[in-house]
Amino acid sequence: MGAGKSKVAPLIARKFIVQVFDTDRLIEEAEGRSVRDIFDQDGEARFRTVEKSIIRELLHGHPAVISLGGGALLDPELRREVYAAGVVVYIKSTPENILPRISHNRKRPLLDIPEGPDFEQRLLQKITTLLGSRREIYEQAHIIVDRDAMDSESLAREIITQCQKIWK
């Protein structure tokens, strides 16, 4: 969620000479509409069903870097499958550092709050709450990298280094 995985995933994939897949983009392609529209028209449950199906397909394909949405690992069954299939990386960032990266992005339905007084403070609170509710799941990752002090290239290099240590 706003940690920079869309920028970092292609850099990692290039290094390992594998494809990169962004599950949100694949869901949009499969459904012919945006993530926001899926949430608005059919709800989160429909989105999660499509997401789960697409992730399972990817897990049974060729090696790849798969950029998962922030809620993808909430499903315990899918989480077990993802962890068994590869290396899971949590790109950790504080709510305060996530805020400027997403405050102008209306594509995130779970962070949708109306504009108005104290918008940034309310958005920061929503980010904090959402991260807090997912922290235990996120911190089960094989690799946890704190991205707050890193640009995308440095973050990619750190993740690549950590992956290489695991694969030795």
GROMACS elastic network, one bead per residue, 0.5 to 0.9 nm:
[ bonds ]
;  ai    aj funct       b0    kb
    1     4     6  0.78920   500
    1     5     6  0.83292   500
    1    69     6  0.71124   500
    1    70     6  0.52411   500
    1    71     6  0.87226   500
    1    93     6  0.89618   500
    1    98     6  0.76699   500
    1   102     6  0.85100   500
    1   108     6  0.88112   500
    1   127     6  0.86878   500
    1   131     6  0.85061   500
    2     5     6  0.76473   500
    2     6     6  0.89623   500
    2    70     6  0.88425   500
    2    93     6  0.83135   500
    2    97     6  0.87635   500
    2    98     6  0.54012   500
    2    99     6  0.78578   500
    2   100     6  0.89635   500
    2   101     6  0.60221   500
    2   102     6  0.59689   500
    3     6     6  0.85128   500
    3    91     6  0.60276   500
    3    92     6  0.67871   500
    3    93     6  0.61021   500
    3    94     6  0.89915   500
    3    97     6  0.85096   500
    3    98     6  0.64056   500
    3   101     6  0.79902   500
    3   147     6  0.73255   500
    3   148     6  0.86336   500
    4     7     6  0.55123   500
    4     8     6  0.62354   500
    4     9     6  0.85460   500
    4    91     6  0.78524   500
    4   101     6  0.83442   500
    4   147     6  0.85324   500
    4   152     6  0.71652   500
    5     9     6  0.55563   500
    5    10     6  0.86810   500
    5    67     6  0.64644   500
    5    68     6  0.84918   500
    5    91     6  0.74181   500
    5   152     6  0.87098   500
    6     9     6  0.57087   500
    6    10     6  0.73202   500
    6    22     6  0.73066   500
    6    67     6  0.69463   500
    7    10     6  0.64438   500
    7    11     6  0.73129   500
    7   152     6  0.65865   500
    7   153     6  0.88449   500
    7   156     6  0.89933   500
    8    11     6  0.52912   500
    8    12     6  0.64176   500
    8    13     6  0.87494   500
    8   152     6  0.57033   500
    8   153     6  0.71684   500
    8   155     6  0.71324   500
    8   156     6  0.55379   500
    9    12     6  0.52063   500
    9    13     6  0.61183   500
    9    14     6  0.85989   500
    9    20     6  0.66038   500
    9    21     6  0.83169   500
    9    22     6  0.85009   500
    9    65     6  0.63922   500
    9    66     6  0.75128   500
    9    67     6  0.65151   500
    9   156     6  0.75749   500
   10    14     6  0.60257   500
   10    15     6  0.86532   500
   10    19     6  0.81157   500
   10    20     6  0.59727   500
   10    21     6  0.86648   500
   10    65     6  0.78147   500
   10   156     6  0.89906   500
   11    14     6  0.52218   500
   11    15     6  0.64821   500
   11    16     6  0.89636   500
   11   152     6  0.85290   500
   11   153     6  0.74396   500
   11   156     6  0.62421   500
   11   157     6  0.85284   500
   12    15     6  0.52170   500
   12    16     6  0.64546   500
   12    17     6  0.84743   500
   12    18     6  0.86542   500
   12    20     6  0.85317   500
   12    65     6  0.73132   500
   12   156     6  0.58289   500
   12   157     6  0.77441   500
   12   159     6  0.76970   500
   12   160     6  0.64481   500
   13    16     6  0.52211   500
   13    17     6  0.57207   500
   13    18     6  0.50982   500
   13    19     6  0.59670   500
   13    20     6  0.57770   500
   13    64     6  0.69597   500
   13    65     6  0.57004   500
   14    18     6  0.65189   500
   14    19     6  0.78247   500
   14    20     6  0.84844   500
   15    18     6  0.79837   500
   15   160     6  0.78703   500
   16    19     6  0.88438   500
   16    64     6  0.86404   500
   16    65     6  0.88954   500
   16   160     6  0.85079   500
   17    64     6  0.86251   500
   18    62     6  0.82767   500
   18    63     6  0.64339   500
   18    64     6  0.51116   500
   18    65     6  0.69469   500
   19    62     6  0.84212   500
   19    63     6  0.75603   500
   19    65     6  0.63429   500
   19    66     6  0.84528   500
   20    64     6  0.56552   500
   20    66     6  0.58145   500
   20    67     6  0.74585   500
   21    24     6  0.89068   500
   21    25     6  0.80504   500
   21    26     6  0.75460   500
   21    58     6  0.83189   500
   21    64     6  0.73070   500
   21    65     6  0.62992   500
   21    67     6  0.59795   500
   21    68     6  0.85173   500
   22    25     6  0.54598   500
   22    26     6  0.63791   500
   22    27     6  0.87744   500
   22    65     6  0.85688   500
   22    66     6  0.60155   500
   22    68     6  0.64493   500
   22    69     6  0.80725   500
   23    27     6  0.60465   500
   23    28     6  0.85598   500
   23    51     6  0.69499   500
   23    54     6  0.71659   500
   23    55     6  0.70419   500
   23    66     6  0.70963   500
   23    67     6  0.61231   500
   23    68     6  0.55616   500
   23    69     6  0.66651   500
   24    27     6  0.50833   500
   24    28     6  0.62559   500
   24    29     6  0.86920   500
   24    34     6  0.86698   500
   24    35     6  0.69509   500
   24    51     6  0.76921   500
   24    67     6  0.83229   500
   24    68     6  0.73789   500
   24    69     6  0.64085   500
   25    28     6  0.50579   500
   25    29     6  0.62170   500
   25    30     6  0.86188   500
   25    34     6  0.84030   500
   25    35     6  0.83970   500
   26    29     6  0.50314   500
   26    30     6  0.60839   500
   26    31     6  0.85323   500
   26    51     6  0.85632   500
   26    54     6  0.74411   500
   27    30     6  0.50682   500
   27    31     6  0.60316   500
   27    32     6  0.81913   500
   27    33     6  0.84175   500
   27    34     6  0.81750   500
   27    35     6  0.74190   500
   27    47     6  0.79731   500
   27    50     6  0.66231   500
   27    51     6  0.63493   500
   27    54     6  0.72397   500
   28    31     6  0.52196   500
   28    32     6  0.55678   500
   28    33     6  0.52112   500
   28    34     6  0.51470   500
   28    35     6  0.61165   500
   28    38     6  0.84700   500
   29    32     6  0.51126   500
   29    33     6  0.70427   500
   29    34     6  0.83404   500
   30    33     6  0.81639   500
   30    50     6  0.83684   500
   30    54     6  0.88892   500
   31    34     6  0.78887   500
   31    35     6  0.88933   500
   31    38     6  0.79747   500
   31    50     6  0.84116   500
   33    36     6  0.82037   500
   33    37     6  0.61854   500
   33    38     6  0.68434   500
   34    37     6  0.50894   500
   34    38     6  0.63283   500
   34    39     6  0.87046   500
   34   107     6  0.80347   500
   35    38     6  0.51107   500
   35    39     6  0.62872   500
   35    40     6  0.85854   500
   35    47     6  0.75188   500
   35   107     6  0.70013   500
   35   108     6  0.78033   500
   35   109     6  0.77275   500
   36    39     6  0.51656   500
   36    40     6  0.60373   500
   36    41     6  0.84779   500
   36   106     6  0.82506   500
   36   107     6  0.58853   500
   36   108     6  0.67720   500
   36   109     6  0.56124   500
   37    41     6  0.57584   500
   37    42     6  0.79548   500
   37    43     6  0.88698   500
   37   109     6  0.89777   500
   38    41     6  0.53199   500
   38    42     6  0.54558   500
   38    43     6  0.63835   500
   38    44     6  0.75815   500
   38    46     6  0.73681   500
   38    47     6  0.62566   500
   39    42     6  0.55827   500
   39    44     6  0.51887   500
   39    45     6  0.82966   500
   39    46     6  0.76690   500
   39    47     6  0.65723   500
   39   109     6  0.68607   500
   39   110     6  0.89591   500
   40    43     6  0.58675   500
   40    44     6  0.83416   500
   40   109     6  0.81832   500
   42    45     6  0.76400   500
   42    46     6  0.59151   500
   42    47     6  0.76719   500
   43    46     6  0.57540   500
   43    47     6  0.67283   500
   44    48     6  0.61189   500
   44    49     6  0.86145   500
   45    48     6  0.51550   500
   45    49     6  0.62318   500
   45    50     6  0.88055   500
   46    49     6  0.51161   500
   46    50     6  0.63726   500
   46    51     6  0.85135   500
   47    50     6  0.53436   500
   47    51     6  0.60165   500
   47    52     6  0.85899   500
   48    52     6  0.59493   500
   48    53     6  0.85474   500
   48    71     6  0.83408   500
   48    72     6  0.73985   500
   48    75     6  0.87562   500
   49    52     6  0.52457   500
   49    53     6  0.63676   500
   49    54     6  0.87804   500
   50    53     6  0.51923   500
   50    54     6  0.62434   500
   50    55     6  0.86417   500
   51    54     6  0.52425   500
   51    55     6  0.61166   500
   51    56     6  0.85679   500
   51    69     6  0.87568   500
   51    72     6  0.71936   500
   52    55     6  0.52088   500
   52    56     6  0.61208   500
   52    57     6  0.86401   500
   52    72     6  0.74449   500
   52    75     6  0.85884   500
   52    78     6  0.68991   500
   53    56     6  0.52402   500
   53    57     6  0.63328   500
   53    58     6  0.88179   500
   54    57     6  0.51059   500
   54    58     6  0.63187   500
   54    59     6  0.87197   500
   55    58     6  0.50555   500
   55    59     6  0.61473   500
   55    60     6  0.88160   500
   55    66     6  0.83601   500
   55    68     6  0.82269   500
   55    72     6  0.86094   500
   55    78     6  0.83457   500
   55    82     6  0.82492   500
   56    59     6  0.50836   500
   56    60     6  0.65659   500
   56    61     6  0.89509   500
   56    78     6  0.78560   500
   56    81     6  0.79980   500
   56    82     6  0.82402   500
   57    60     6  0.54570   500
   57    61     6  0.66049   500
   58    61     6  0.51271   500
   58    62     6  0.77148   500
   58    63     6  0.87001   500
   58    64     6  0.81407   500
   58    66     6  0.78281   500
   59    62     6  0.78803   500
   59    63     6  0.81429   500
   59    64     6  0.86637   500
   59    66     6  0.88193   500
   59    81     6  0.80906   500
   59    82     6  0.71408   500
   59    85     6  0.64220   500
   59    86     6  0.83877   500
   60    63     6  0.87239   500
   60    85     6  0.84266   500
   61    64     6  0.81049   500
   63    86     6  0.87585   500
   68    71     6  0.79934   500
   68    72     6  0.61270   500
   68    73     6  0.82642   500
   69    72     6  0.54491   500
   69    73     6  0.83966   500
   70    73     6  0.74825   500
   70    74     6  0.85930   500
   70   134     6  0.86299   500
   70   138     6  0.89609   500
   71    74     6  0.54863   500
   71    75     6  0.82651   500
   71   134     6  0.80853   500
   72    75     6  0.68978   500
   72    78     6  0.78887   500
   72    79     6  0.77630   500
   73    76     6  0.68882   500
   73    77     6  0.86862   500
   73    78     6  0.64856   500
   73    80     6  0.86315   500
   73    82     6  0.80814   500
   73   137     6  0.72570   500
   73   138     6  0.80547   500
   74    77     6  0.88560   500
   74    78     6  0.79784   500
   74    79     6  0.69609   500
   74   134     6  0.77058   500
   74   137     6  0.72321   500
   75    78     6  0.54081   500
   75    79     6  0.59813   500
   75    80     6  0.87392   500
   76    80     6  0.62334   500
   76    81     6  0.87288   500
   77    80     6  0.53001   500
   77    81     6  0.64842   500
   77    82     6  0.88319   500
   78    81     6  0.50415   500
   78    82     6  0.61520   500
   78    83     6  0.85998   500
   79    82     6  0.51564   500
   79    83     6  0.61417   500
   79    84     6  0.85363   500
   79   137     6  0.88808   500
   80    83     6  0.52212   500
   80    84     6  0.60924   500
   80    85     6  0.85991   500
   81    84     6  0.51622   500
   81    85     6  0.61479   500
   81    86     6  0.89082   500
   82    85     6  0.51608   500
   82    86     6  0.64416   500
   82    87     6  0.81975   500
   82    88     6  0.75382   500
   83    86     6  0.57589   500
   83    87     6  0.65876   500
   83    88     6  0.63494   500
   83   141     6  0.79890   500
   83   142     6  0.81873   500
   84    87     6  0.82112   500
   87   141     6  0.77988   500
   87   142     6  0.59832   500
   87   143     6  0.75284   500
   87   163     6  0.74170   500
   87   166     6  0.84861   500
   88   140     6  0.85718   500
   88   141     6  0.51209   500
   88   142     6  0.53092   500
   88   143     6  0.64055   500
   88   144     6  0.86556   500
   89   138     6  0.86108   500
   89   141     6  0.55490   500
   89   142     6  0.60950   500
   89   144     6  0.58214   500
   89   145     6  0.75093   500
   89   159     6  0.76864   500
   89   163     6  0.89753   500
   90   138     6  0.60909   500
   90   139     6  0.70654   500
   90   140     6  0.84984   500
   90   141     6  0.58331   500
   90   142     6  0.79772   500
   90   143     6  0.62168   500
   90   145     6  0.63415   500
   90   146     6  0.84107   500
   91   138     6  0.89272   500
   91   143     6  0.84423   500
   91   144     6  0.61285   500
   91   145     6  0.51866   500
   91   146     6  0.61351   500
   91   147     6  0.61704   500
   91   155     6  0.85671   500
   91   159     6  0.89457   500
   92   138     6  0.85649   500
   92   139     6  0.89422   500
   92   144     6  0.66430   500
   92   145     6  0.57849   500
   92   147     6  0.58676   500
   92   148     6  0.76489   500
   93    96     6  0.81905   500
   93    97     6  0.63287   500
   93    98     6  0.64479   500
   93   145     6  0.86395   500
   93   146     6  0.60087   500
   93   147     6  0.57675   500
   93   148     6  0.55720   500
   94    97     6  0.52824   500
   94    98     6  0.62330   500
   94    99     6  0.86816   500
   94   128     6  0.82277   500
   94   131     6  0.88362   500
   94   146     6  0.87759   500
   94   147     6  0.89186   500
   94   148     6  0.72266   500
   95    99     6  0.60246   500
   95   124     6  0.62875   500
   95   125     6  0.82563   500
   95   127     6  0.58718   500
   95   128     6  0.55842   500
   95   131     6  0.77978   500
   96    99     6  0.54167   500
   96   100     6  0.76460   500
   96   124     6  0.68779   500
   96   127     6  0.87996   500
   96   128     6  0.86297   500
   97   100     6  0.64081   500
   97   101     6  0.72975   500
   97   148     6  0.66633   500
   98   101     6  0.53370   500
   98   102     6  0.64518   500
   98   103     6  0.84073   500
   98   124     6  0.84851   500
   98   127     6  0.79592   500
   98   148     6  0.88462   500
   99   102     6  0.54931   500
   99   103     6  0.55860   500
   99   120     6  0.76669   500
   99   123     6  0.74407   500
   99   124     6  0.61987   500
   99   127     6  0.76630   500
  100   103     6  0.54033   500
  100   104     6  0.78600   500
  101   104     6  0.76553   500
  101   105     6  0.80854   500
  102   105     6  0.50881   500
  102   106     6  0.81532   500
  102   108     6  0.84804   500
  103   106     6  0.80646   500
  103   120     6  0.72614   500
  103   123     6  0.75750   500
  105   108     6  0.69292   500
  106   109     6  0.73515   500
  106   111     6  0.83299   500
  106   112     6  0.69811   500
  107   111     6  0.87464   500
  107   112     6  0.83804   500
  108   111     6  0.54854   500
  108   112     6  0.63649   500
  109   112     6  0.50336   500
  109   113     6  0.87452   500
  110   113     6  0.86695   500
  110   126     6  0.87235   500
  110   130     6  0.84985   500
  111   123     6  0.70304   500
  111   126     6  0.65495   500
  111   127     6  0.70417   500
  111   130     6  0.85338   500
  112   123     6  0.81599   500
  112   126     6  0.89556   500
  113   119     6  0.77426   500
  113   122     6  0.77519   500
  113   123     6  0.68784   500
  113   126     6  0.86167   500
  114   119     6  0.73600   500
  115   118     6  0.83533   500
  115   119     6  0.55787   500
  115   120     6  0.87535   500
  116   119     6  0.54496   500
  117   120     6  0.84731   500
  117   121     6  0.89084   500
  117   122     6  0.89484   500
  118   121     6  0.52049   500
  118   122     6  0.61006   500
  118   123     6  0.85129   500
  119   122     6  0.52189   500
  119   123     6  0.60481   500
  119   124     6  0.84958   500
  120   124     6  0.59547   500
  120   125     6  0.85330   500
  121   124     6  0.50360   500
  121   125     6  0.62383   500
  121   126     6  0.86947   500
  122   125     6  0.50750   500
  122   126     6  0.62682   500
  122   127     6  0.87079   500
  123   126     6  0.50027   500
  123   127     6  0.61710   500
  123   128     6  0.85201   500
  124   127     6  0.50990   500
  124   128     6  0.60876   500
  124   129     6  0.85763   500
  125   128     6  0.50159   500
  125   129     6  0.61003   500
  125   130     6  0.85636   500
  126   129     6  0.51062   500
  126   130     6  0.60821   500
  126   131     6  0.85168   500
  127   130     6  0.51580   500
  127   131     6  0.60184   500
  127   132     6  0.83536   500
  128   131     6  0.52673   500
  128   132     6  0.59742   500
  128   133     6  0.86163   500
  129   132     6  0.50315   500
  129   133     6  0.61977   500
  129   134     6  0.87503   500
  130   133     6  0.52047   500
  130   134     6  0.64219   500
  130   135     6  0.85495   500
  131   134     6  0.51467   500
  131   135     6  0.56790   500
  131   138     6  0.87999   500
  132   135     6  0.51675   500
  132   136     6  0.80157   500
  133   136     6  0.75543   500
  133   137     6  0.86298   500
  134   137     6  0.54618   500
  134   138     6  0.61314   500
  134   139     6  0.86276   500
  135   138     6  0.50406   500
  135   139     6  0.59642   500
  135   140     6  0.87642   500
  136   139     6  0.53406   500
  136   140     6  0.67772   500
  137   140     6  0.55225   500
  137   141     6  0.77439   500
  138   141     6  0.59394   500
  138   144     6  0.85330   500
  139   142     6  0.83863   500
  139   143     6  0.86099   500
  139   144     6  0.70809   500
  140   143     6  0.84664   500
  140   144     6  0.86401   500
  141   144     6  0.63305   500
  142   166     6  0.87616   500
  143   159     6  0.76884   500
  143   162     6  0.69432   500
  143   163     6  0.77940   500
  144   159     6  0.85932   500
  145   155     6  0.76973   500
  145   158     6  0.75722   500
  145   159     6  0.71308   500
  146   149     6  0.74246   500
  146   150     6  0.80748   500
  146   155     6  0.84376   500
  147   150     6  0.51798   500
  147   151     6  0.75419   500
  147   152     6  0.83372   500
  147   154     6  0.87619   500
  147   155     6  0.62335   500
  148   151     6  0.81337   500
  149   155     6  0.89250   500
  150   153     6  0.78525   500
  150   154     6  0.56266   500
  150   155     6  0.56867   500
  151   154     6  0.54300   500
  151   155     6  0.61187   500
  151   156     6  0.86624   500
  152   155     6  0.50540   500
  152   156     6  0.60987   500
  152   157     6  0.86306   500
  153   156     6  0.51278   500
  153   157     6  0.62314   500
  153   158     6  0.86906   500
  154   157     6  0.50789   500
  154   158     6  0.62058   500
  154   159     6  0.86780   500
  155   158     6  0.51445   500
  155   159     6  0.62542   500
  155   160     6  0.86045   500
  156   159     6  0.51606   500
  156   160     6  0.60892   500
  156   161     6  0.85754   500
  157   160     6  0.50873   500
  157   161     6  0.61322   500
  157   162     6  0.86506   500
  158   161     6  0.51022   500
  158   162     6  0.62136   500
  158   163     6  0.86174   500
  159   162     6  0.50954   500
  159   163     6  0.60992   500
  159   164     6  0.85778   500
  160   163     6  0.51057   500
  160   164     6  0.61540   500
  160   165     6  0.87103   500
  161   164     6  0.51726   500
  161   165     6  0.63904   500
  161   166     6  0.89053   500
  162   165     6  0.51604   500
  162   166     6  0.65009   500
  162   167     6  0.88609   500
  163   166     6  0.51585   500
  163   167     6  0.62755   500
  163   168     6  0.87978   500
  164   167     6  0.51077   500
  164   168     6  0.62199   500
  165   168     6  0.54350   500
